[in-house]
Amino acid sequence: MLSFFKSKKFFFAVLLSGALIMEVAILYYFFILVLRKPPIKPPKKYLLEVQEDEIPQFTYSNKDFEELKEVFNREEEFLSRKSILNR
């Protein structure tokens, strides 16, 4: 294949120019063709106006943490029994 070209310098010049042409084609595709498409707008039915008193309170009480500790302790007991049985 190299014998088709006059010299190694000519081969690399053709190779480089082909790579540059491909890069320009790819950049044209992404910057011209892709960016022409309009951005997707969210549907209006998902945008609801909420009054301030309708916003839920995302706070936790100590009771919630106690229940969480209890659940973790039960899970730990279960996993420790399961690991003992698998030995």
Protein Blocks (a to p, Z undefined) as FASTA:
>chain_A
ZZmpmblmlmmmmmmmmmmmmmmmmmmmmmmmmmmpccddddfklmccddfklpccdddd
fklmmmmmmmmmmmmmmmmmmmmmmZZ
